[in-house]
Amino acid sequence: MRTMMSGKIHRATVTEANLDYEGSITLDPDLMEAAGILPYEQVAVVDVTNGARLETYAIKGERGSGEVCVNGAAAHLVHRGDTVIIIAYQQLTEVEAHTIAPKKVFVDDLNRIKNVEHGDGFSHNPREAALAH
């Protein structure tokens, strides 16, 4: 079995960090559904702002709110206003791993969905594209 990315929410803005909550990351259900993330599913949170990485589980917030709230002890690592990438993974057989097309959800500064792409395994780095021209 291989662990493969199944979906991600790319460069979301943290709307709240709640140290006193029991744990998890609260997400707008629109974002969760677009990325294929289920309630209580394990996710990795990568903080682009400060480099912190953590694992937690996702829970539903208010639909249409753009909510991205880091809860519990993780609020020491990730703060309101930080830019994060939220990644879900799945276990696949060798054959399945070669056919995966994970969902990539791109959002604006208010965590509204700009577009959803399916991964093709290639880097699409805007910086690389700019240098190529």
RAGISUL-V241068 format. One record per pair of residues at least 12 apart in sequence whose C-alpha atoms are under 8 Angstrom apart, sorted by the first residue. I is the first residue (numbers start at 1). J is the second residue. If there is no record, write none. Layout:
BEGIN
i=[I:I]
j=[J:J]
END
This chain:
BEGIN
i=[1:1:1:1:2:2:2:2:2:3:3:3:3:4:4:4:4:4:5:5:5:5:5:6:6:6:6:6:6:6:6:6:6:7:7:7:7:7:7:7:7:7:7:8:8:8:8:8:8:8:8:8:9:9:9:9:9:9:9:9:9:10:10:10:10:10:10:10:11:11:11:11:11:11:12:12:12:12:12:12:12:12:12:12:13:13:13:13:13:13:13:13:13:14:14:14:14:14:14:14:14:14:14:14:15:15:15:15:15:15:16:16:16:16:16:16:16:17:17:17:17:17:17:17:18:18:18:18:18:19:19:19:19:19:19:20:20:21:21:22:22:23:23:23:23:23:23:24:24:24:24:24:24:24:25:25:25:25:25:25:25:25:26:26:26:26:26:26:26:26:26:27:27:27:27:27:27:27:27:27:28:28:28:28:28:28:28:28:28:29:29:29:29:29:30:30:31:31:31:32:34:34:34:35:35:35:36:37:37:38:38:39:39:39:39:40:40:40:41:41:41:42:42:42:42:42:42:43:43:43:43:43:43:43:43:44:44:44:44:45:45:45:45:46:46:46:47:47:47:47:47:48:48:48:48:49:49:49:50:52:52:54:66:66:66:67:100:101:101:101:101:102:102:103:103:103:103:104:104:104:104:105]
j=[91:92:93:94:91:92:93:94:97:89:90:91:92:89:90:91:92:97:87:88:89:90:102:35:36:87:88:89:90:100:101:102:103:35:36:37:87:88:89:102:103:104:105:35:85:86:87:88:102:103:104:105:31:35:85:86:87:104:105:106:107:84:85:86:104:105:106:107:48:83:84:85:106:107:68:83:84:85:86:106:107:108:109:111:68:80:81:82:83:84:109:110:111:67:68:69:70:78:79:80:81:82:83:84:66:67:68:69:80:81:67:68:69:70:79:80:81:69:70:71:75:78:79:80:69:70:71:72:75:71:72:73:74:75:76:71:72:71:72:71:72:56:70:71:72:73:74:56:57:58:59:70:71:72:56:57:58:59:68:69:70:71:58:59:60:61:67:68:69:70:71:58:59:60:61:62:66:67:68:69:60:61:62:63:64:65:66:67:68:60:61:62:63:64:63:64:66:105:113:60:103:105:116:103:104:105:103:58:88:58:59:57:58:59:60:57:58:59:57:58:88:55:56:57:58:88:89:55:56:57:58:86:87:88:89:56:86:87:88:84:85:86:87:84:85:86:78:82:83:84:85:82:83:84:85:82:83:84:82:77:78:74:110:111:112:111:119:118:119:120:121:118:119:116:117:118:119:116:117:118:119:117]
END
